[in-house]
């Protein structure tokens, strides 16, 4: 795990994941990389070790659904820890916070708020997927509008 943490910090990545002898680095914002892995390459998550900078309830839900074995993060929210409890996901962290804040630092992270009252990882997934698909659709539309 120490090597993953070092790679995360030195490489400026958002997330580093190792499964067996394969290590991958990720740089998308939020939970997009975890979502994409779960949807398109779930086998890579099964039994994996993850080093991540900031982890909220949505990220933990995706890790639980993917079967991630171990997580180390710099910052984790209390709702994320509560969801992880009893899930089989081993969690280590540097700092616990009441909730994850948004990029503007003026409120809650949108996915943290969206998942705050979800009781299960599966319930979180439905909300996460809707959010990501909506955001990607809006980004495509903005790209199409910019080309006009």
N, C-alpha and C positions, 0 to 999 in steps of 0.2 A: 504494500500500500504506500510505503514511503516514496517509492519511485514514481507512482502515479501522482502523488501530491506534488512532488518536485516538478514533474513534467507540466502539470496544471499551472503552477505558479510561474515557472521560468518561460513557458511557451505562451503565456497569456491566453490560454484556452478557456472556454466556459465549462468544459467537461472533458474528462479523460476516462476511458473505459477499457478494461482488460478482461478478456475471457481466454483462459488457457494461455497460449503463447502469443495471442494476437492482441495488440493494443491499438486503439484508435483515438484520435483527438477530434474535438468538435468545437465549433465557434458560433453557431446560430444563437440568437437571443432566446431567453426564456426556456421553455420546455420543448421547443421545436425538434431538437435532435433526438431527445428521448421518445417523443411521439413518433417521429419518422422511423426510428429503430423498432419500436413496438409494432407498428403497422406493417413495415416492409422487411424487417430482419430480426424478428423476435428471438430467434434461436441465439443470436449473439448476446442478448441480455441474460439468458438463463444461466445462472451461476456466476455472473460477472461481478467484478469489483469496479466501483465507480468513485472517482474523485471529482467533486463539483464545487464551485465557488459559493453559490447561494441556493438553498433548497427549501421550497415551500411544499404545501400539501399536494399540489398538482404533480410536482416532480416525484414525490414519494409514491403517489398513486401509480404513476407509470412504471416506476421501478418495481413495485410490488407485483403489478400485473405481468411484468416482464420476467419476474423471478430472479432479480438481482440479489446477490448474496451479501455483499458488503458495500457500505457507503461511508465515505469521509467527506465532510463539507466544512467550509469555513463558518457558514451561518445557516442555521436551520430554524424554522418556525415551530412554535409549540403545537399548532394543529398538525404539522407534518410528523412530529414525534409521536403524537397521539395516534395517528393513523398507522404509523410503523410498528407501534407496540403490538406484540403478539403475531406479527405478520411473517416472521422469519427473516426479515431484513435487519442485518446487524448495522447499527448506526453509530458513528463517531463524529464529533463536531467540536469546533472551537468556541462557538458562541450560539446561544439560544435566544431567539427574539419572539415577542408575542405574535407577530405576523410579518410577512415580507412586504416591504414598501415598493412603490412603483419607481420607475426610472427618474421621474421628476422629483422624487423625494417629498411629494406633497399628499400622499395617500397610500392606500393599500395597493399591492400588485393586483391587477385585474383577475388573474387566475386564482390567487389566494382568496379574494373576495368571492369569486364564483364557486369555489369548492368549500368554502368555510363551513357550510352546514351539511355537506355530503357525508353520509355515514360510512360509505365503503369506497374502495378504490374503483370499483366498477361504476359507481354513481359519479365519481369524479371524472372518469374517462369520458362518459357521455358529454359532460359539460366542457371538458378540455377539447374534445374533437370538434364540437360545435364552434367553439371559440377560434380554434386554429383554422378550420375551413372557412369561417367568415372572414378572418383577417387575411387569409391568402386570396380569397375572392376579391376583397376590397383592393388589395395590392395589385392584382392583375388588372382590375378595372382602372385604377389610377394610371398604371403603365399604358393601357390602351388609350386612355384619355390624353396622356402626354404625347402620344405619337400622332394624334390628330392635328 
